[in-house]
Amino acid sequence: RHLFYIMTLGTVSHYRGAGLGTTLVEHCIAKVQEHPTCGTLYLHVLTENQTAIRLYERLGFYRVHEIPDYYDIDGVKHPCYLYAKYFHGNRGHLAIHKVLGRAVWSFCKKIWQLANEPSPFPVPSLPTAMFASNLLSPASSASHVLAAAESHVSSKEQSRSIEYGAEL
């Protein structure tokens, strides 16, 4: 695989905001797309250049890493971000998300299995349907799970108090 690097990109201050930077980067992206062996387009940007950062992120670049003291401008060191846009099936640093995703899924699967095994202790268990819909749903949060658990335990306690009251 090959890579493409944008060494320098800028516009004269008078012409900023006219879309020239976008056009220049889109032209670079088009050139990379023409070459199937080119998997990545890289660039560096000053961490304080929020306008350029917004442009790159809007065009699909990912922040890969921060590099301290990368630029030396008038004798002053400045940090930068390394940005990358991937092409032609290359996942670059995004491949780690795939690995982490598998690890998280394995962990959730193990929790699911443990939650569905019979408990050797006489403790009330949460219903499987509540566990599945609240804990494994991507949109759920810990507060939803806690609220559902408290509601379940509360209803069990109320039914027990009614049973015990009837026995007295």
Secondary structure, DSSP 8 states (H G I E B T S, - for coil): -EEEEE------GGGTTSSHHHHHHHHHHHHHHT-TTEEEEEEEEETT-HHHHHHHHHTT-EEEEEEEEEEEETTEEEEEEEEEEE-TT--GGGHHHHHHHHHHHHHHHHHHHHHHS--SS------HHHHHHHHS-TT--HHHHHHHHHHHHHHHHHHHHHHHHHH-
